[in-house]
Amino acid sequence: MNDMASNSFATYEQMGPSLLAQQPVTPKDKMPKDSDGWDVIYTHLEGSLASARSWRYSWWAHWARLAEFFKPRRYHWLVTANRMNRGSAINDNIIDATGALAVNTCSSGMWAGLTNPTRQWFKVEPQDENFQLEPDAKIWVDGIASNVFTILSKSNFYTIMAQGFEDVTVFGTAPVICYEDYEEIVRFYLPCAGEYYLKVGARMSTDTHIREFTLTVQQIVEMFGLEKCP
């Protein structure tokens, strides 16, 4: 199959008994075994998601009403997925721009005051305020801060934070996610309100973030050990 894939023809163009005969009779077993405790983990995760969905329902409905009058594009698409009228007007309940302007003013003020890209708005210092750094250590610490500032500037951090401050203003929360990135070192993502679940632990602080998303074709192929056609 690999030799045929290297030709200028796609696999399906040369489909026939000989090609089908090269496929494995049964898919490769790459799923976790029962001995690995996968059933227990799966049941726990599904139960945690179900309870989070139940407890979040009142907030979910409240967010929908807020978005309806302030930021419909940040929520409406998620309430009913795969709508055929995506891109159509969904701001019919916004009579004037008073609310939207207030949100923009508040979020812009937080963005410029807390994460202004024109100045270094954070420092790297020892946790102990009484600890005095040596000159060489001070130079090293300042270098770390400068590198972090450069990395954030070259990534999408400030774009995401601009959206995040809008979400905080309207919905009261904005869980920004940071992933490693091959091109930009780090890449930031901000799911819409209703796309995630937050749980509070024993210390009354948020310690759990659950997000629903769709697996890619490559992830499904790797999970089930399937043979992916080029």
KALINMO-V147587 format. One record per helix or strand of 2 or more residues. SS is the DSSP state (h for helix, s for strand). FROM is the first residue (numbers start at 1). TO is the last residue. If there is no record, write none. Layout:
((SS | FROM | TO) (SS | FROM | TO))
//
This chain:
((h | 2 | 5) (h | 11 | 14) (h | 17 | 21) (h | 34 | 36) (h | 38 | 69) (h | 72 | 74) (h | 76 | 79) (h | 98 | 114) (h | 135 | 154) (h | 157 | 171) (s | 176 | 181) (s | 185 | 190) (s | 196 | 200) (s | 206 | 211) (h | 217 | 224))
//
